[in-house]
Structures are given as structure tokens and as C-alpha cells.
Amino acid sequence: MTQSLSNRQAALEQARGLLAQCEKIVCFSGAGLSAESGISTFRDTETDALWSRYDPTKLASPEGFAEDPKLVIDWYDWRRQAIANAEPNAAHIALAGRPDIIQVTQNVDDLLERAGCKAESVFHLHGNITHDRCHARCGYQQKVDLGSPPGLRSCPMCNAPLRPAVVWFGETLPQWAWQQSEQHCRTADCLLVIGTSASVYPAAGLIQLTKTYGGKVLVINTQPSGASALADMELIGPCGEWLPQLLS
């Protein structure tokens, strides 16, 4: 046990030393960041008996929405209420305590912002569940109350159905968020890769982008992932334990 704690402290000091040499730090986060707040990962619907009967890929696709829009919206209402009841964890708070760090996230929740990260420094690659948008893309968007989501309804501009402003299977990433994320990862001295399997593309390609342009990659995850082979350093364990110590 003593050796294990000693190794952990040595790894922490090495990671701190790596960050100390870096002027621009970007954090690329995935579902593992919010999992410690009780937000289930995208396919982790077995925690709810009702939704375990459905294929999550059908609940997050234009085809599934066309087939049964109410079912899809009901699922998103359940997810929204779960997010409303969640609180930012120690990792979110540690990241918010470093306003110099740019946040590029695959998460659609608002926990980084609620922890104190400035909205203009958070780039949601897969959209934002706090808003609805017109499915016909007339441009209409509306913020929703996560604790009391409005259910299925029509766009007041063009009468097409409204849907969560998130990226579904088969859809492209939001162009502005993607362009900004690419630029930040290209110019990062260090990319903090937090709680992601690094298996969902094109987002996971940002890790290789940082490496290609000479930046360091520091990975924090509960287990080895698709980012492991690209890591200059890897810290295994909950991000809520590592990040407060690393960024303090």
C-alpha cells in the first residue's frame, strides 16, 4: 500500500511538472467526467428499467425520431431531469478553477458551466441538451428547463417538430464548435484527455491532432482507452480524485 501511494504521488508530481511547462492547456472530456455526478454514459440505460428495453442508437437518430418522435422526446426528458438533479463533481469544479484552460467536451450537459466555467470557453462538440432546436433547421432555438422539460412540441416559426439541440447518429458536428475545437487542439501545448473512450470520431481525432502539431497528451481515465497509445502520461483512476490535486 505504501509503495502504491508513493507511486501515485510520483505520478502526480510528474504530471504537474508536465503542465507547468505548458502555456496553453486544452481539456478534451467525455462521459467519464460527468459519470461521477451520476450521469449515466450514453449506452448505460440499464440503470433504468424502462429505457433498458430500447436501443439507444434508435433513440438518438433522425430515423428513430421520424418513427416515434414522442418516444425519443420522452427519453430525452428523462435524461434532462437526471441532469437537472445532478451536481458538478470535484473534477468539474477543479476545471472551473482554471479559467485559462479551454474546455472541449463531448458531453451535452451543462455541468461545466454550472461549476463555473465561462460559456464562451466551453465547446460542446455533440451539442447541448439544455436547448431545443427546429428539426427542419429553420434556425429557431429555445432554452428549456431541464427540471421540467416541455415534451414534444412544434416549432413556432415553421411548425416542424422541435428536438434537443444535440448531435444524433448520422449528423455532422456543429461547424463553429468543431472549427474552434480544432484550432485550440492544434495550438495546445498540452491536451488533457479526461474520461473518454476516445472511440467516437471525428471528435477523438482531436487527440492525434494535438500530437501531430507537437503538443503533449495527458490522459486521465478509470481504465486504459483508445487514447492510451497517444499519451505522454496516463493517470488511471477517477478524474474527481486526480484533477483537484493536479490543477490546484
Secondary structure, DSSP 4 states (H G I P E B T S, - for coil): -HHHHHHHHHHHHHHHHHHHT-S-EEEEE-HHHHHTTTPPPTT-GGGSTTGGGS-TTTTTSHHHHHH-HHHHHHHHHHHHHHHHH----HHHHHHHT-TTSEEEES--SSHHHHHT--GGGEEETTEEEEEEEETT-SS-EEE--TTS---S-B-TTT-PBEEEEEPPTTPPPPHHHHHHHHHHHHT-SEEEEES--S-STTTTHHHHHHHHTT-EEEEEESS--TTGGG-SEEEES-HHHHHHHHH-
